[in-house]
């Protein structure tokens, strides 16, 4: 074999799939996060375009709108993991993003006749549609990424989160002030979703074997590196539920991801409130200060990615050591900045912004540190693992504001805020300790295709073969598009 065959082409369809996932994450994050700007524009038209309707919603009603997306989002994570294994990632992800786009397009109409209640309803539906996306993403990466490139392709595609954060903030603000006003935010989000669906329909494939555009060298490179059976893509592998839920590395991953979300939601949602109350600084009134932490996350995501490539290419660290090192930086540095922010006063506003930016910037390493670990533990069941983990993780930002509400009775009371930050810092520290001790990037025994088949042969679902005059064993495996 030639060196090119062993390594595959420098650029190929696997990179196109990673680009599609990057654009997917960016698109769905814009649709998910533009609500913050939209609500401000709808309730304070003078700050944007006064030619569109203005609503007098209470703070409680606004909070319902902002959180309603997650009411639906949490319900379809688990389902998304199963559906993409049953019907294929291409179909499930297409309909998930298409549904999200439809919800965006209908949002102004719903608000017109149902105000905030209808807004909540359409956001719940959008959450249901987007809930299937991330389980599909992890399954797609597992199918398309050779083990040697999994970290790079996964890291590159997930930078769409930071891109989506920054884009939602800047684009939504500009659109709200333009001639199309706040309804235009929803229409542009819908247009982006539909455009992505068209790209996905043409260029995506469930695996390398099904791609119409892949070359022979890249196909051989991907399939040979994944080391699975010849009929792997035609067989639905039974899911070892008991082994998954009793797997110590998987449970450690679930714990560390929940701790990550608690700390991240504190950094993103609570620190601005602290700065406004204690430091008398309204970050939301300054677009640059608002965007700076997210720009830092985006930049640092690529710093982590390049560093990881160098370390892995030179065999300086194993993948497990790399994940634990990056996760430690992503957790323990924000742990220190959280505590530090709690001791600042009004004369140290610049330092507060710097600490928040440093904390969020370094926290972006958690993607390589632990988020991609689902694919390490089980490439065959990555969507199932992601569905379980993301269900647990989505609960956290629902609970965090409630805990803050119990602790903080006066926005200007620094002592109460220090308790909030200490809780987040402790969870950052303990969560990473759990991952350091119990986590691993080694594929687990229950990932094997024959793990359950060897024990209980009837659990295997054979490939569907349609022949004239003959039936087929097992339920038909249909495509949704």
C-alpha positions as CSV (number, residue, x, y, z in Angstrom):
1,X,0.0,0.0,0.0
2,X,1.1,3.5,-0.6
3,X,1.5,6.1,2.2
4,X,-1.5,8.0,0.8
5,X,-3.7,4.9,1.2
6,X,-2.6,4.4,4.7
7,X,-3.2,7.9,5.7
8,X,-6.0,8.8,3.3
9,X,-6.2,12.0,1.2
10,X,-5.3,15.2,3.0
11,X,-8.8,16.6,2.3
12,X,-11.7,14.4,1.6
13,X,-15.4,13.6,2.3
14,X,-14.6,13.0,6.0
15,X,-13.7,16.7,6.2
16,X,-16.9,17.7,4.3
17,X,-18.9,15.8,7.0
18,X,-17.0,17.6,9.7
19,X,-17.7,21.0,8.0
20,X,-21.4,20.0,7.7
21,X,-21.5,19.3,11.4
22,X,-19.8,22.6,12.1
23,X,-22.4,24.5,10.1
24,X,-25.1,22.4,11.7
25,X,-24.1,23.3,15.2
26,X,-23.6,27.0,14.3
27,X,-27.1,27.0,12.7
28,X,-29.0,25.4,15.5
29,X,-27.2,27.5,18.1
30,X,-28.2,30.7,16.3
31,X,-31.8,29.5,16.3
32,X,-31.6,28.5,19.9
33,X,-29.8,31.5,21.3
34,X,-31.3,34.4,19.3
35,X,-34.2,34.5,21.8
36,X,-32.3,36.7,24.2
37,X,-32.0,39.5,21.7
38,X,-35.4,38.9,20.3
39,X,-37.1,39.3,23.7
40,X,-35.3,42.5,24.4
41,X,-36.3,43.9,20.9
42,X,-39.9,42.9,21.4
43,X,-40.2,44.5,24.9
44,X,-38.1,47.6,24.2
45,X,-38.6,48.6,20.6
46,X,-36.9,51.9,21.0
47,X,-33.6,50.2,21.3
48,X,-34.0,48.4,18.0
49,X,-36.7,49.1,15.3
50,X,-39.8,50.9,16.7
51,X,-41.9,50.0,13.5
52,X,-42.7,46.6,14.9
53,X,-45.1,45.5,17.7
54,X,-43.9,45.9,21.3
55,X,-45.1,43.7,24.1
56,X,-45.3,44.5,27.8
57,X,-44.2,41.2,29.3
58,X,-43.2,40.7,32.9
59,X,-39.8,39.4,34.0
60,X,-41.5,36.1,34.9
61,X,-43.0,35.8,31.5
62,X,-39.6,36.6,29.9
63,X,-38.0,33.9,32.0
64,X,-40.6,31.3,30.7
65,X,-39.8,32.3,27.1
66,X,-36.0,32.0,27.7
67,X,-36.2,28.6,29.4
68,X,-39.1,27.0,27.3
69,X,-36.7,25.7,24.6
70,X,-35.2,23.3,27.2
71,X,-38.6,21.9,28.2
72,X,-38.7,20.2,24.8
73,X,-35.0,19.7,24.3
74,X,-34.6,17.4,27.2
75,X,-37.4,15.1,26.0
76,X,-35.9,14.0,22.7
77,X,-32.2,13.5,23.6
78,X,-32.6,9.8,24.5
79,X,-35.0,9.3,21.6
80,X,-32.5,10.9,19.2
81,X,-29.8,8.4,20.2
82,X,-32.1,5.5,19.3
83,X,-33.6,6.9,16.2
84,X,-30.3,7.6,14.4
85,X,-29.2,4.0,15.1
86,X,-32.5,2.7,13.7
87,X,-33.0,5.0,10.7
88,X,-29.6,6.5,10.1
89,X,-28.1,9.9,11.0
90,X,-28.8,11.5,7.7
91,X,-32.6,11.2,7.9
92,X,-32.9,12.0,11.6
93,X,-30.6,15.0,11.6
94,X,-32.3,16.4,8.4
95,X,-35.8,16.3,10.0
96,X,-34.5,17.6,13.3
97,X,-32.9,20.7,11.7
98,X,-35.8,21.1,9.2
99,X,-38.3,21.1,12.1
100,X,-36.3,23.6,14.0
101,X,-36.3,25.9,10.8
102,X,-40.0,25.6,10.5
103,X,-40.4,26.6,14.1
104,X,-38.2,29.7,13.5
105,X,-40.2,30.6,10.4
106,X,-43.5,30.4,12.3
107,X,-42.4,32.2,15.4
108,X,-43.5,35.8,14.4
109,X,-46.9,34.4,13.4
110,X,-47.4,32.6,16.7
111,X,-46.4,35.6,18.7
112,X,-48.9,37.7,16.7
113,X,-51.9,35.7,17.9
114,X,-50.7,34.1,21.1
115,X,-48.1,36.5,22.6
116,X,-45.7,35.1,25.2
117,X,-47.7,31.8,25.7
118,X,-47.5,31.0,22.0
119,X,-43.8,32.0,21.9
120,X,-43.2,29.5,24.7
121,X,-45.1,26.8,22.8
122,X,-43.1,27.3,19.5
123,X,-39.9,27.3,21.5
124,X,-40.8,24.0,23.1
125,X,-41.4,22.5,19.7
126,X,-38.0,23.8,18.5
127,X,-36.4,22.2,21.5
128,X,-38.1,18.9,20.6
129,X,-36.7,19.1,17.1
130,X,-33.2,20.1,18.1
131,X,-33.0,17.5,20.9
132,X,-32.1,14.8,18.3
133,X,-29.2,16.7,16.9
134,X,-26.2,16.1,19.2
135,X,-26.7,12.3,19.6
136,X,-26.7,12.2,15.8
137,X,-23.6,14.3,15.6
138,X,-21.6,12.0,17.9
139,X,-22.8,8.9,15.9
140,X,-21.9,10.6,12.6
141,X,-18.4,11.4,13.9
142,X,-17.9,7.8,15.1
143,X,-18.9,6.5,11.6
144,X,-16.8,8.9,9.6
145,X,-13.7,9.6,11.7
146,X,-10.7,7.3,11.6
147,X,-9.4,6.9,15.2
148,X,-6.2,8.8,14.4
149,X,-8.3,11.8,13.3
150,X,-11.3,11.5,15.6
151,X,-10.0,14.2,18.0
152,X,-9.3,16.7,15.2
153,X,-12.5,16.2,13.2
154,X,-14.6,16.2,16.4
155,X,-12.9,19.3,17.8
156,X,-13.2,21.2,14.5
157,X,-16.9,20.4,14.1
158,X,-17.7,21.4,17.7
159,X,-16.2,24.8,17.4
160,X,-19.6,25.6,15.8
161,X,-20.8,26.1,19.4
162,X,-18.6,29.1,19.9
163,X,-19.3,30.3,16.4
164,X,-23.0,30.0,17.0
165,X,-22.7,31.9,20.3
166,X,-20.9,34.8,18.8
167,X,-23.0,34.8,15.6
168,X,-26.3,34.7,17.5
169,X,-25.2,37.7,19.6
170,X,-24.0,39.9,16.7
171,X,-26.4,38.9,13.9
172,X,-29.5,39.1,16.0
173,X,-28.6,42.5,17.2
174,X,-27.9,43.8,13.7
175,X,-31.1,42.2,12.3
176,X,-33.3,43.6,15.1
177,X,-32.1,47.2,14.2
178,X,-32.6,46.7,10.5
179,X,-35.6,47.2,8.3
180,X,-36.9,43.7,8.9
181,X,-36.9,44.2,12.7
182,X,-37.2,41.5,15.3
183,X,-39.3,39.2,13.1
184,X,-36.3,39.1,10.8
185,X,-34.3,37.3,13.4
186,X,-36.6,34.3,13.1
187,X,-36.8,34.5,9.3
188,X,-33.0,34.6,8.9
189,X,-32.6,31.7,11.4
190,X,-35.1,29.7,9.4
191,X,-33.3,30.5,6.1
192,X,-30.0,29.3,7.6
193,X,-31.6,26.1,8.8
194,X,-33.2,25.3,5.4
195,X,-30.0,26.2,3.5
196,X,-28.1,23.8,5.8
197,X,-30.7,21.1,5.1
198,X,-30.1,21.4,1.4
199,X,-26.3,21.0,1.8
200,X,-26.8,18.0,4.1
201,X,-29.3,16.3,1.7
202,X,-26.7,16.5,-1.1
203,X,-23.4,15.9,0.6
204,X,-24.1,13.8,3.7
205,X,-24.1,10.1,4.0
206,X,-24.7,7.8,7.0
207,X,-21.2,6.3,6.5
208,X,-18.4,6.2,4.0
209,X,-19.8,3.2,2.2
210,X,-23.0,5.1,1.3
211,X,-21.2,8.3,0.0
212,X,-21.6,9.1,-3.6
213,X,-18.6,11.4,-3.7
214,X,-15.9,9.6,-1.7
215,X,-12.8,8.2,-3.5
216,X,-11.6,4.7,-3.2
217,X,-8.4,5.6,-1.2
218,X,-10.4,7.5,1.4
219,X,-13.1,4.8,1.6
220,X,-10.5,2.2,2.3
221,X,-8.7,4.4,4.8
222,X,-11.8,5.0,6.8
223,X,-13.3,1.6,6.7
224,X,-10.1,-0.3,7.4
225,X,-9.2,2.0,10.3
226,X,-12.6,1.4,12.0
227,X,-12.0,-2.4,12.1
228,X,-15.5,-3.7,12.0
229,X,-17.3,-6.6,10.3
230,X,-18.2,-6.4,6.6
231,X,-21.9,-6.2,7.2
232,X,-21.5,-3.7,10.1
233,X,-23.4,-0.9,8.3
234,X,-26.3,-3.2,7.5
235,X,-26.8,-4.6,11.0
236,X,-28.5,-3.0,13.9
237,X,-26.2,-3.8,16.9
238,X,-28.2,-4.6,20.1
239,X,-27.7,-2.0,22.8
240,X,-26.1,-3.3,26.0
241,X,-28.2,-1.2,28.4
242,X,-27.1,-2.9,31.6
243,X,-23.4,-2.7,30.7
244,X,-23.8,1.0,29.8
245,X,-25.5,2.0,33.0
246,X,-23.1,0.1,35.1
247,X,-20.0,1.2,33.3
248,X,-17.7,3.2,35.7
249,X,-16.0,5.3,32.9
250,X,-19.4,6.2,31.4
251,X,-20.8,7.2,34.8
252,X,-17.7,9.3,35.4
253,X,-18.3,11.0,32.1
254,X,-21.9,11.7,33.0
255,X,-20.8,13.3,36.3
256,X,-18.1,15.4,34.8
257,X,-20.4,16.7,32.0
258,X,-23.0,17.7,34.6
259,X,-20.4,19.5,36.7
260,X,-19.2,21.2,33.5
261,X,-22.7,22.5,32.7
262,X,-23.2,23.7,36.3
263,X,-19.9,25.7,36.1
264,X,-20.5,26.9,32.6
265,X,-24.1,28.1,33.3
266,X,-22.7,30.0,36.3
267,X,-20.0,31.6,34.2
268,X,-22.4,32.5,31.4
269,X,-25.6,33.4,33.2
270,X,-24.9,34.3,36.8
271,X,-21.7,36.3,36.6
272,X,-23.3,39.1,34.5
273,X,-26.0,39.3,37.1
274,X,-23.3,39.5,39.8
275,X,-21.5,42.2,37.9
276,X,-24.7,44.2,37.5
277,X,-25.6,43.9,41.2
278,X,-22.4,44.0,43.1
279,X,-20.0,45.7,40.7
280,X,-22.7,48.1,39.3
281,X,-21.8,47.1,35.8
282,X,-24.3,46.2,33.0
283,X,-22.3,44.1,30.6
284,X,-25.4,43.7,28.4
285,X,-25.3,47.4,27.6
286,X,-21.8,47.0,26.0
287,X,-21.8,44.7,23.1
288,X,-18.0,44.3,23.1
289,X,-17.8,43.2,26.8
290,X,-20.8,40.9,26.2
291,X,-19.1,39.2,23.3
292,X,-15.5,39.1,24.6
293,X,-15.8,35.9,26.7
294,X,-17.4,34.1,23.8
295,X,-14.8,35.3,21.4
296,X,-12.2,34.0,23.8
297,X,-13.9,30.6,23.9
298,X,-13.9,30.5,20.1
299,X,-10.2,31.4,19.8
300,X,-9.1,29.1,22.6
301,X,-11.1,26.2,21.0
302,X,-8.6,26.3,18.1
303,X,-5.6,26.8,20.4
304,X,-6.6,23.6,22.2
305,X,-7.2,21.8,18.9
306,X,-3.8,22.7,17.4
307,X,-2.1,21.8,20.7
308,X,-3.9,18.4,20.8
309,X,-2.9,17.7,17.2
310,X,0.8,18.4,18.0
311,X,0.8,16.3,21.2
312,X,-1.0,13.3,19.6
313,X,1.0,13.4,16.4
314,X,4.3,13.4,18.3
315,X,3.1,10.6,20.6
316,X,3.8,12.8,23.5
317,X,0.6,12.0,25.2
318,X,-1.9,9.1,24.9
319,X,-5.5,10.1,24.1
320,X,-6.6,9.4,27.7
321,X,-3.8,11.6,29.1
322,X,-4.6,14.3,26.6
323,X,-8.3,14.3,27.5
324,X,-7.6,14.4,31.2
325,X,-4.9,17.2,30.8
326,X,-7.2,19.4,28.8
327,X,-10.2,18.8,31.0
328,X,-8.1,19.7,34.0
329,X,-7.2,23.0,32.4
330,X,-10.9,23.6,31.3
331,X,-12.2,22.9,34.9
332,X,-9.6,24.0,37.4
333,X,-8.6,27.4,35.8
334,X,-12.2,28.6,35.8
335,X,-12.5,27.2,39.3
336,X,-9.9,29.7,40.4
337,X,-11.4,32.6,38.4
338,X,-14.8,32.0,39.8
339,X,-13.6,32.4,43.4
340,X,-11.5,35.4,42.4
341,X,-14.4,37.2,40.8
342,X,-16.4,36.9,44.1
343,X,-13.8,39.0,46.0
344,X,-13.7,42.0,43.6
345,X,-15.3,45.4,44.2
346,X,-16.5,48.2,42.0
347,X,-13.0,49.6,41.6
348,X,-11.9,46.3,39.9
349,X,-14.4,46.0,37.0
350,X,-11.7,45.5,34.4
351,X,-10.2,42.7,36.4
352,X,-13.6,41.1,36.7
353,X,-14.1,41.1,32.9
354,X,-10.6,39.7,32.5
355,X,-11.2,36.9,34.9
356,X,-14.6,36.0,33.3
357,X,-13.0,36.0,29.8
358,X,-10.1,33.8,31.0
359,X,-12.5,31.4,32.7
360,X,-14.7,31.0,29.7
361,X,-11.8,30.9,27.3
362,X,-10.0,28.0,29.1
363,X,-13.3,26.2,29.7
364,X,-13.6,25.7,25.9
365,X,-11.1,22.9,26.3
366,X,-13.8,20.7,27.9
367,X,-14.9,19.7,24.3
368,X,-11.7,17.9,23.7
369,X,-11.3,17.1,27.4
370,X,-14.5,15.2,27.9
371,X,-17.4,16.0,25.5
372,X,-16.0,13.7,22.7
373,X,-15.3,10.9,25.2
374,X,-18.6,9.3,24.3
375,X,-17.1,8.3,20.9
376,X,-13.9,7.0,22.7
377,X,-15.9,4.7,25.0
378,X,-18.2,3.3,22.4
379,X,-18.1,4.3,18.7
380,X,-20.9,1.8,18.0
381,X,-23.2,3.3,20.6
382,X,-22.0,6.9,20.6
383,X,-25.5,8.3,19.9
384,X,-27.0,6.4,22.8
385,X,-24.3,7.6,25.2
386,X,-24.7,11.1,24.1
387,X,-28.5,10.9,24.4
388,X,-28.1,9.7,28.0
389,X,-25.4,12.2,29.0
390,X,-27.2,15.2,27.3
391,X,-30.5,14.4,29.1
392,X,-28.7,14.6,32.4
393,X,-26.7,17.7,31.4
394,X,-29.9,19.5,30.2
395,X,-31.4,19.2,33.6
396,X,-28.5,21.3,35.2
397,X,-29.3,24.7,33.7
398,X,-32.9,24.2,34.8
399,X,-31.8,23.7,38.4
400,X,-28.9,26.3,38.6
401,X,-31.2,29.4,38.5
402,X,-33.4,27.8,41.2
403,X,-30.4,27.3,43.5
404,X,-29.2,30.8,42.9
405,X,-32.6,32.1,43.7
406,X,-32.6,30.3,47.1
407,X,-29.1,31.6,48.0
408,X,-29.2,35.2,46.6
409,X,-31.9,37.3,48.1
410,X,-30.2,40.7,47.4
411,X,-28.4,41.2,44.1
412,X,-25.9,43.6,45.8
413,X,-24.9,41.1,48.6
414,X,-21.4,39.9,47.8
415,X,-21.4,37.3,50.5
416,X,-24.4,35.5,49.0
417,X,-22.9,35.5,45.5
418,X,-19.6,34.1,46.9
419,X,-21.6,31.0,48.0
420,X,-22.9,30.6,44.5
421,X,-19.4,30.8,43.0
422,X,-17.9,28.5,45.6
423,X,-20.5,25.8,44.8
424,X,-19.7,26.1,41.1
425,X,-15.9,26.0,41.8
426,X,-16.3,22.9,44.1
427,X,-18.3,21.1,41.4
428,X,-15.7,22.0,38.8
429,X,-12.9,20.6,41.1
430,X,-14.7,17.5,42.2
431,X,-16.1,16.7,38.8
432,X,-12.7,16.7,37.2
433,X,-11.2,14.6,40.1
434,X,-13.9,12.0,39.3
435,X,-12.9,12.1,35.6
436,X,-9.2,11.9,36.4
437,X,-9.6,8.8,38.6
438,X,-12.3,6.9,36.7
439,X,-12.3,8.3,33.2
440,X,-10.6,6.8,30.1
441,X,-10.5,7.2,26.4
442,X,-10.2,3.4,25.8
443,X,-13.1,1.7,24.0
444,X,-15.1,-0.4,26.4
445,X,-15.7,-4.2,26.1
446,X,-19.5,-3.7,25.7
447,X,-18.8,-1.7,22.5
448,X,-18.0,-5.0,20.7
449,X,-20.5,-5.8,17.9
450,X,-21.0,-9.3,19.3
451,X,-21.0,-8.4,23.0
452,X,-24.7,-9.3,23.4
453,X,-25.0,-11.5,20.3
454,X,-22.5,-14.0,21.7
455,X,-24.5,-14.3,24.9
456,X,-28.1,-14.1,23.6
457,X,-28.1,-14.8,19.8
458,X,-31.8,-13.8,19.5
459,X,-30.9,-10.2,20.2
460,X,-29.2,-9.8,16.9
461,X,-31.3,-8.0,14.2
462,X,-30.1,-9.4,10.9
463,X,-29.7,-7.1,7.8
464,X,-32.9,-6.7,5.8
465,X,-32.7,-8.4,2.4
466,X,-35.6,-8.0,0.0
467,X,-35.8,-10.6,-2.6
468,X,-38.6,-11.4,-5.1
469,X,-41.0,-13.9,-3.6
470,X,-39.4,-13.9,-0.2
471,X,-40.1,-12.1,3.1
472,X,-37.6,-10.4,5.2
473,X,-36.5,-11.1,8.7
474,X,-37.0,-8.4,11.3
475,X,-38.7,-5.1,11.0
476,X,-37.9,-3.2,7.8
477,X,-35.3,-0.5,8.1
478,X,-36.7,2.5,6.4
479,X,-35.2,5.8,5.4
480,X,-37.0,9.0,6.4
481,X,-35.8,11.0,3.4
